[in-house]
Amino acid sequence: MSTIVANTPGKEAPGPRGEWLVGNMRDFRRDSLGTLAQSFATYGDIVKFKLGGRVLHMVAHPELAQEVLIDRSSEFVKMPKHQGLGLMLGNGLITNDNHESWLTQRRMMQPMFHRQRLVAMGDKMVAAGERMIGRWQAWPDGETVNIAEEMMQVTLDIITQTMFSADVLSEAGRVGPAVATTTHFVSKRGVGPIQLPVSWPTPNNRAFRQATQTLDEIVYRLINQRRAEGTTHGDLLDMLLEARDADNGESMSNQQLRDEVLTIFAAGHETTANTLSWAWYMLAQHPEVMARLQAELDSVLEGRTPTIADLPNLPYTQQVFNEVLRLYPAAPSIPRLVPRETTLRGYTLPAKSMILLSIYNIQRHPEFWSDPNTFNPDRWAGDNHKRQHRLAFMPFSAGPRICIGNNLALMEGQLLLAMVAQYADLRLVPGQQVKPEVAVTMRPKDGLQMTIHPRH
């Protein structure tokens, strides 16, 4: 494994040769995560790929992350909306590439995600977890479930209850497939040789438009119901409806509201659900870690349901969750566009090329993590987790655009981890092949079949 060194200016970065015309596109389409991991191991911290006629550089070192996301962020910009998540989320907080309007959006929403405000939402988080476990209690010991779907459902319950004061559990069967369809579409489009207009009637385009319509129906219903109620709930939706333009006093258009609500609605539940799915996968393979986690829960909680207030007294629970975030970051990479030719550590990055910042590889970098591929929650005990670089662990990105919901994800994830581990043992159904699949976020491909065994 090579480390960052000064290189001759204008030097071409190393990378796999690929095939004639299509370059490395087939490898990316077959297994983008595996391709990036193998290339990192073979070529080092900066790797050049060709996707048809486009150039992409993967970068996988905290110092490079510092340059791309913070020190030189003006040189590495958000992807155009027609290429990235903007196709799905419009001009919401994640996708807005205009700094001034983005900053206004961020400042408006930030109070809703302050730690103190989130603590006040703890009862709603607990209630959602209890609703899920309540369903499980009606099932026989050893019931087989797709735990990935269960985690999607409970986190959807939490995000809609806390941010929009609404109940959309009846729509869970529509939301999951719609989000999966749209994110798969965006991911495949990002590595495709050509990008046909979404309006063209191809099968993939039709499926994407139908999935987007499903999400729009749910989101616009939330907005219209609130407007019709004429009451306030003190939630994020109230903030968005009450927001006024500083110059002309106008409220948000329906399209603006849709983009903001859909961004929080979609991104706010899927990411945490995927992290929790990977947590159950890892714990099922490490029963000694599960036993230690449950021992902490039993000792501290003495049988009562955990609350947000208990989290500071559950350090091992936090260590387990952090280690899952390290090995399986919900967003394993961050794309950026290089609008003008520049260099990074001496390597030439052509104009209109792409950068893929590989969080997955950074968080497994042997320069910063001993036995990087080993699941070891003890690496987070005490001062063990202090690394040589603060961006060696960055599951929520970094810089000004760090995930606005990072505190919500940490509280919610640790709370649900505690609630489920306290209630039951989850065991993998034998014979299934569990592989990561990246469609913007990283999830278990084809779900995760597990059996539920209540402890008491």
N, C-alpha and C positions, 0 to 999 in steps of 0.2 A: 504494500500500500504506500503510495507516494504521499508526501505532505506538500503543503503550499510552499513553493519556492519562487524566486524571481525568475521570470522567463524573458527571452529575447522578444522585444516588442514586435508585434505583427506575426508571431508564430502561430501556426494552426494547431488547435487542440487535438489531442489523440482521440481515437474512437473507432468503433467497428466499421468495416468497409461497407457492408450492406450489399444489396443487389443492384443490378443495372436499372436505371430509371427510378425505381421505387425506393432505393436506399434501404433504410432500416424500418420502413413503414410496416412491413409484415410482422416484424418482431414486436413492435409496439401494439399492434392490433391483437396479436396472439396473447401477449403477457407483458404489459407495459411495466408493471412493478418488478417482475423478474428480470426484464431487460435492463432496467436502471440499476438494480442491485448487482447484477453480474458485471455490467460495464464499470460500475464503481470499483468493484473488486479487481478488475483487470486493468483499468486505465487510470484510476485515481479520482481526484476531486473535481476536475473539469473534463467533461467528455462531449465530443462533437457527434451529432447524429444528422442524417439527412432523411427528411420525410418527403419523398418526391422531389420537388424543386425547392423545398424550404429547408432552412438550417435551424437546428435546435441544439442548444448547449445545456447539458445537465450540470448543475453545480452542487457540491455536497460537502461544504466545510463551513463552520460557523463564521469564520472571517469573511467568506464570500457572501454569506447571508447578510452580514452586517453591511457590506458594500451595496448589495442589490436592494435591500429593503430600507436601509436607513441613510448611510453616508452619501450614496449616489442615486437615491430613489428617483430623481428627476430624469435619469438616463434609462431607467428600466420601468416602463409604464404598464398600467393595467391593459389587459387584452381588449381589443375592440369588441363592442357588444355583439356584433354579428358572428364573432368567432367563439366567444366564451359563454359564461353563465348569463350574460345579458340577454341572450335568446330566451332564457327561462324567466329570469328575475327582473328584466327591464332595467330601470335606472335606480334600483334600490341601493341600500348602504354598501353592500358588498361590491357591486358592479360599477357604481358611479365613478367615472374617471376625471370629473371636473373637481379640482381640489376645493374651490370655494363653496360650491353647492354641497359637496360631500361633507365638508367641515360643518356646515350648517345642519345637515342631517345628523351627523354624529353628536353634536352638542345638544340637539333637541332630544335625542333618544337616551343619551348617556345617563341622566338621572334615574331612569327606570332600571338600570343595570348596576347601580351602586350597591355595594355589599349590604349596607344597612337595609335598603329597600328589598333586596332579595331575601334577607333573613325573615322579613315580615311575610314573605310568600311561603315560608316553610310549611305551614299547615296545609296549603293546597298541594304541595309536593307530596307530603305524607299521605294525604287523602287519595291521591292518584295511585300511589304505591299500594295502599290498602285495598283499593278497588280491584287492582290486578290480582293481588294475593287472595282476595275474597273469591274471585272466579276460580282460582287454582284449588281452593279448599273444597270445592264441589266435585273435584276430579278424584279418581282413585289413585292410590300410591303407585308411582311408576308411569303415570300418564306421559305419553310422548307428545312433545310440542315443538314447533319451530320457534326457538327462543329468540331468534332475530326479529320475528314478527311481534312477539310479545313485548320486546323492548321498544320497537317502533310505536306500538300502541300506547304504552304507558308514558313515553316521552312526548308523544303527540298530545295526550291528555294534559300533561303538565304545561306545555308551552301555550296551549290555547286557554287553559284556565288562568294562568298567571299573567299572560300578556294581553289576552283579549276577553277574559271573563266569559268564556263560551265553552260549550260542550259539543265536541265534534266526534266523539267516539263512534257514533253510528256511521260516520264517514270514513273510518279507519281503513276499511276494505277498499276504498277508492283512492285514498291519499297515497298509501304505500306504492301501489303499482304506477300511479301517475308520476310521483317523484322519481321512481326508478327509471321509467321510460324517458323522462326529460333529461335526467343526468347522464344516462347512457348515450343519448343522442348528442349531447354537448361534448362528451368525452370522445366519441368516435369522430365527430366532425373536426375536433381539434387536431387529429393526426391523419386526416384524410388528404389525398392528393389534390382534390378539388372540392370546392364548397358551393354546391348548387343552392340557389335561392330557396328558402324554406317554403315559399309559396308554390313551388313546383310539386305536382301530385305524385311524388314517389312514395312507396310504402312507408319508408322511415319518416318522411316529412308528414305524412298523414297521421301516423301514430303519435308523433311529437305534438302536432297541433291538437289532436284529440285529448292528449294528456294535459296539455296546457289549458285547454278549455275546461276540463274537470277541475283543475286547481283554481281557475278563475271563478268558476261557479261558487265554490266553497268560500273563497276569499271575499267576493263581492256580496255574498249573503251575510257574512259577518259584518261588513261595513254597513250594508243597508239596514240590517236589523238594529244596529246600534243607533243609527240616525233616526229610525222610526221610533225607538224607545224614548228618546229624548232625555235619558238619564245618564249619569256619570258613574264610573266605577273606579276612577283613579288608576287606570291601567295604561298600557302603551297605546292602545287604540284611541283612548280619550286624548292623549297627548298629540297624536297624529291628526285627529279631527279638529282639535283646537288650535293647531299651529297656524300662524299667519306670516305671510311674507313681510319682511322688515321694511321693504320699500313701498309696496302698494296695499298691504293689509289683506291681500287675498288668501283664502284658504287653499289647501292642497286640492288639485284636480283628482277626479276619480282614478285616473291612471297613476298618478303619483302615490295615492293611498294604496292602490293595488300592489305596486312595486315594493313599497316598504313593508306592507303586511305580509306579502308572499315571501319576502326575503327572510323575515323572522320566523314565519310559519314553517317554511321548509327547512332552512338551515338550522333553526333552533331545536329541532327534535331529532333529525336524522343522524347528526354527528354524534350526539350523546348515546343514542340507541346503538350505533355501530360500536362505539367504545365498550359499552356494557356487554354486547354480544361477544366481543373478543375477550372480555374479562372472564365470562363463564367458560369460554373455550380453554383459556389458560388455566383457570382454577381446576377444571375437570382433569387436566393432565398433571396437576401438581397438588395432590390431595393433602400434602403436608402444609402447603400454604393455606389451603382452605380450612384445615383444622385449626391453624394458628389464628386465622381471621375470625373464625367462629368462637374461638376461646376468648378473644378480645371482646367480641360483641356480648358474649354471655357474662363476662366479668363486669363490664361497664354498665350494660343495660339491665341485667338481672331479669330478663324476660319481657320488659316493656318495649313498646315500639320506639325506634330511634327517631330523634328530631334533629333539626339543623343545629340546635344548641349542643347536641352531643358530639358533633363532628370534631371539635378540638380535642376531645378526650378519646378519640379513636385513631391514634397515629398509624397503626398498622393498616387500617382500612385505607387511609390516604396513601400509604406507601404502595399498596397493591394497585390502586387506581392510577397512580403516577407511572408505575412500571408498565401497565397496559397502554397508557398514553404514549410512552416512549417507544414501545415495540410496534404498536398499531395506531399511529396518529390518524385521526379521522380524515384529515385532509393530508395525504402523504406527499403532495407536491404543490408548489405555487407557481403558476405561469406568469411570465412577464414578456412584454414586447420590447425589442431594441429598435427604436425608431431611426436612430442614426448610428453609423459605424462607430464602434468604440473598442476599448480593450479591457480585459479583466485578467489581472495578474499576468499581463503580457500577451495573452491570447487574443487574437482578433475576433470580434463579434460583428458580423456583417449587418448593415442596415436592413431592417424589416425581418431580422431573424428573431428567434424566440429563446427565452431562458426558462428552464424548468428547475426551480429550486427544490431539491429533493430532501424534504424533512425526514422522510423514512430513512435515508442513508445517513443524514447528519446525526440522527438520534441513535444510530448503530455504528458510529464512527469509532474505530479502535483507538484513535488518538485521545479520545475523551471518555470512552466507556470500556471497562475491563469485561472480558467475555460478553461482547456486545449483543450476541444473539440469544443469551441465556435469560430466562425469566427469573429475576432475583429482586424481590421487593426490598430486601435488606440494603440494597445500594442507596436507598432513600432515607435510611435511618440516620438521625443526628446530622453531622456535617458531611456524611459520605457523599451526598448528592452535589456538593459544591464542585463545579467543574472549572476548568481553566478558562472557559469562555461562556458567557451567559446565554449565548444562542445555541449551545450544544443540545439544549432541550427547548423546543419551541413549537409545541403541538397546536398553539393558537396563533401562529405566525409571530411577527415582531414589528416594531416600529409604530408609526402613527396608525396604521391600519390593523393593528392587533385585534383579534376577534372581540367585538363588544360584549359578547355573551360568555366570555371565559369564566367569570365568577359563577354565573348561573350553571354552566356545564360542570364545574368542579363540585359545587354544592349538590346539585341534582344527582350527578353520577355517584358520588360517594354515599349519599343518602339511600339511593336505590340499591347500591351494592350491599350496604349494611342490612337493609330490610329483607332482601331476597336471601342473602347468606344466613341470616338469623332464622328464616322460616324453613329453608329446605336445602338439601344437597341436589345439585344438578349434575347429571351424568351424561356423557356423550353416547348417542346411539352407535353401537359398533358398526364398522364396515363403511361408514361414510367418508368421503374424501373432502376435507375442509380446506379450501383454497381462498386466498384473498382475491377480491375482484375490485378494480378501481373504476368507478364511474363518478368522477369528481371526488367523492369520498370513498373510503376503503371499507368494504363489507365482506362477510363470508359469502362466497359464491354459492348460489342455490340455497341460502339459508343455513341454519344450524339446528339439527335435530337433537333434542336432549330429553331425558326423562326427569321428572320432578318427584323427589322423595322427601316429604315433610319430615322434619326432625322431631316434632313433638306430637 
